[in-house]
Amino acid sequence: MHLSYCTNVHPAEDLAGIIEQLDTYALPIRQRLDADTLGLGLWLAAPAAAGLAASPSERRRLRTELDARGLEVVTLNGFPYEAFQAPVVKLGVYYPDWTSRERLDYTLQLARVLVDLMPDQTPYGSVSSLPIAWRTPWDGSRAAAAFAHLDELARGLARIEAETGRTVKVGFEPEPGCLIENTTQAAALLAGVDTQRLGVCLDLAHLAVAWEEPAEALERLRVAGVPVVKVQVSAALQADAPLETADVLQAYVEPRFLHQTRSRGGEATDDLDAALDRKLPGPWRIHYHVPLHAEPVAPLTSTVPVLRTAIRELLASSDCAHYDVETYTWGVLPLEQRPRDAAGLADGIAAELAFARNLLSMEGAAR
């Protein structure tokens, strides 16, 4: 099992910036955890991925820099294409989507990079990607283009494996508001792809926001023959009485990311401010990744109980080996919970990783 933290929380988008962030964040986090090795779920923006894919010497350089700091990479986050920590991201994170050649090229470039970053003994590497596209617009021509690209992706991954002897799998990440929002849609839409190399990246915050029961979700994927190739260990924001706590929720309204909101009764909005305006009946779960180890602003809670159940079910029924802590929202948390500096962010990520490590150990021991 490989535990890592996702570096899409950091804004660096070129190789020099990526190496700098290793010293600013990753190395201090490893030291705080007193770990010989720290796993990174590395995010490479499209220009950096293209440059590394085209340059074996640059890939060797990055691998050397990782090794020198006791860092290892078996998984890449290929969902955001670029500018993920820009002042405004919102719907932009879903483009280019899988109807676009750019998305295919980017993902294969990531796979090419990953085979040179993975430790030699690693059975497979993983790349997470967006769940095909945002739900609209969608029609037959866009569907044909997207699934043709998925077929080409599988062939490209097979070529990389034949050339290098290394296996890379791509997991599509169900997310609220997208073409694949939940495991029901994942099972229906991905059952016909090459499931030796393609599957699901199961984000546990998204699973909770969709109000899915973990055991049922995993069984649904198993029956459809769609593997879980990667798990994003994350927790969403929950408001049991949102209309009575609107003033507290307002502190989580911010301009950078979408915070899709779902009520237990099935009502939905594409952002938190819209849910507040419409006064949706509660309880709500909100696509707002919150730190795993710390409670949100009271009286709000998080979906950590769903996370705990999901981890237990995954360890019992899945052979997925990649668990990546993905809290990318540290910079937009309410001010009283936001890190003040780089050292504070390193402290927070280290605390999350300790939480996840302990949870995986406890649930694994109890299995």
N, C-alpha and C positions, 0 to 999 in steps of 0.2 A: 504494500500500500504506500502511496506517495501523497504526502500532504504539502501544500504550497500556499502562497498567497499571490493574488493576481495584481500585477503591476499597472493595470489600467487606472489605478488611483493616482498615478504620477503623470505629469504632463509631457515628459521627454518624448520626442518623436524622431530623433536622429541617433546614430550610433554613439557619438560623443556624449549626448545627454543621457542615453541609456546607461552607459558605463559610469557616468557621474552619479546617477541615482542608485547604483549598486553600493557606492560608498556612503551616500547620504542616508539611505534607508535599509537596504537589504543586509549589509554587513552589521550595522548596529542591531538590527532585529535578531540576527543569528546570535550575536553576542549576548543580548538580553535573555534569549532562550537557553543559553549555554549549550548550543547544539553544534555538533561537528559539521553538519551539513544543513543548509536551509533550502527548501524547494521554492522555486519561483514559477508562477503561472505567467510567463512573460507576455506582455503586450507589445507588439511591433506595429507601428503605424505603416500604412501602405508604402510610402517612399522608403522607409528603412528596410522593410521586408524585401522590396525589389532590389535594393542595393546589396543586401546580404545574399540573396538568392543568386545574384550575378557574380559574386566574388568569393571563391573558396578561401582566399586569404583573410577576408574580413570575417568570415564565419569562424575560421580558426582563431582569429584574434578575440572574438567575443567568447568563444569556448575557453580560451586561456584566461581571460579576465574573470569569468565565472569560477573556474577551477581555483584560481588564486585566492578567491574570497570564500571558498567553501560553499558555493552555490551550485545548484543543479536544476536543470529544466527538463521536464518530460512532457509538459503541456504548454500550449500557446493559446491566448485568447484572440481569436480572429473575428470577433463580432464587430467592435468599432473599427471602421476603416481608417480614420484619422481624426484629429482634433477632438478627442473624446473629453478633454478637460477644458474645452473652449468655454467662453462665458455663456453661450447658448448652444445646446446640443439638440434637445427635444427630438423631433421626428428625424432629424438629420442622421441619427445613429443607424437608421434602417436602410441607408443608401450608401453605395450602390447595393442593390439586393441581388438575389440569385437569378433574376431575369437578365442580369448584366454580365457581360464578359469580364468586366473589371473585378467582380466578386470572385469569379472562378480563378482568374489569374492570381489574385492576391492570396487565395487559400492554398493554391498549389505552391506558390512561393514560400508561404509559411511552412508547408510540409517539407520542402527542400531544405530550408534553414534548420528545421527541427531535427532532422536525421543527423546533422553534424553537432548539435548541442546535447543530445541525449547521452547519458552515461551508457557505456558499452553493454552493460548487463540488462538494460531496460527492455522488457518484452515488446512494448509498443509505445508510441507517442500519440498524443491527442491534440486536436485543434478544435476549439468550440467556434460555432458560427451562428449567425442569426437564423431564425426559424422561417426561412425562405424569403419572406417579405412582410411588410406591413399589410394589413388585411385589405386595404383599398389603395388604388384601383386593382381589381383582379378579374381576369377573363381568360378565355381559352388560349389566346395567343401568348399571354404572359405565363400561363401554366406550362405550355409546351416549351417555351424558352427556358424556364427555370429547371424543369426536369431533364431537359436535354443537357443542361450544364451539370446537373448532378450525375448523370451518366458519364459525362466527360471527366468529372472530378474523380469518380471511382477508377476510371481507366488511368488517369494521371497518377493516382496514388499507387496503383498496381505497377506502373512503370518505375516509379521511384523505388518501390520495394525490390523490383527485379534488378535495378541498377546498384542499389546500396545494401540490400539485405536487411533493411530496417522497415518496420511496419508503422504507418501513421494512419490513425482513424480520425474521422471528422464527426463531431456531434452537433446536431442542430438543437438549439436551445429554446424550448417552448417559452413564450413570453406574452403577457397580457397585451391584447390589441393586435397581435400579429396573425398571419395566416395559420401558424401553429401556435395556439394559445395554451393548450393543455395536452395531456397524454392521449386523450381520445382522438384529437386531431393528429397528433404525432403517429399514433398507431395506424390511422387511416391513410395518411399521406406518405409515410415512409416505408410501409410494408413492402412496396414494390421496388425499392432501391437495392443496391448491392450492400447487404447488411454485414458482409465481412469487413467492410471498410467504413460504412456510414451508419450512424445511429443517432442517439440522443445525448445531449449534454443536459443533465437534470439540475436545474437551478432550484434550490429548496425554498427560496423566497417566492419565486414565481409559482411553484407548486402550491404554496400556501395561499397566495393571492387568488389563485383559481379555485380555492376551496376544495382541493382534491385530497382524498385520503391516501396516504402514502402506499399502504399495502395494495389497495385497489389499483392505483396508478401503475405500480410496478408489475402487477399481474396482467394488466391491460397490455403493457409493452411486451411482456414475455409471450403472451398468447399471439401477438402480432409478429413476433420474431424480430422486434426492433431492440437492439442492445443499448444499454446505458454505457457509453464509453468514457464519460467524465461526469463528475458531480461538482456543482458549485455550492459550497457550504455558505449559506446566506440566510438572513432572517429579514422579514418584512415588518412594516409598522402595522399595528392593529389598534383600532378604536372601537371599543364595545358600545359606547354611547356617544357617537360622533357629534350629534346635534347639541349635546350638553357640553361638549369639550371643543367646540369650534375655535375658541380663542387659542387653545393649545395647539390644535392642528394647524392653525394659520402660521405658526412658526416654522412649519415644514414646507410651506408653499415657497418655491424658489424658481428662478428662471432657467437653470441649466438643463435639468433632466425632466423627462416625463415621469409622472407618478400615477400610473393607472390605478384606479380605485374600483374595488368590487365589493358589493354587499353580499351577505350570506344568501339573500333572496334572489341573487342573480342580476341585480341592477348594476350598471357599469358606466364609468366615465373614463376618458383618456387622460385626465389629470386631476390632481387633488383639488385645485381651486374650483373646477367644474362640479365636483361632488359636493363641495361646500355650498356653492351657489344653488345647486338643485336640491339640496337638503335630502340626500338619499337616506332612507331608513337604515339604521345600523343592524348588526355590527359591520364594520368595514375592515378589509385588509387592503393595504396600500403598497404599491410597488415602490417602496422606498427602503433600500438596504440600510439596515441599522446595525451598529456594532454588536457582535454576538455576545459579548461578555457584560454589556452595560445596558441597563434599562433605559428606554426612551423617557422623554419628559412626562412625568406623571400627570394624569392618570392613564396615559397611553401605555400599551404593552407591545411586545413583539411576538413573532411567530416561532420563537425558539422551541416551544413544545412540539410543534410540527416538525421542526428540524430534528429534534431528538428521536421522534418516532420514525422519521424517514431514514436516519442513519441506522437505526436498529434493523429496519426492514431491508435496507440495502446490504448490510453486512450479512444478513441471513440468507438473502436470495439472489444476490448479484455478484458477479466476479469483477465488477468495475474496480480499478486500482488507483484512479486519479481523483483526489479530493482537493479542490482549490477554494480557499477562502476569498470571496469576492465582495468586499465592501468598498465600493468606489465613491461613496458619497461623503466621505469625511470632510471635504471642503465646503459642503453646503448644509451640514447639520446646523441646528439652532446654535446660536453663538456660545451658549454655556456648555455645549457638548463638543464644540469644534476644537481640534488641536491648535495650539497657539503658534507652533513652529514645527520644524522638521523632527526635532527630538520628541515632541509630543505625539506626532503621527507615528513615529517608530514605536513609541510606547504602546499606542493603541493597537497597532497591527500585531505586535508581539503578544499582547494580552488576548487578542482574538485567536491567534494561532495556538496559544497555550490552552485556551478553552476548547478549541476543536481537537487538539491532540488528546486532551484528557477525555473528551467525549468519545472519540474513536477508540481509545484504549479501553474505557469502561464498557462500551457496548460490545467491543470485540471480545473482551474477557467474559462477558455475560452470555455470549452467543451459545 
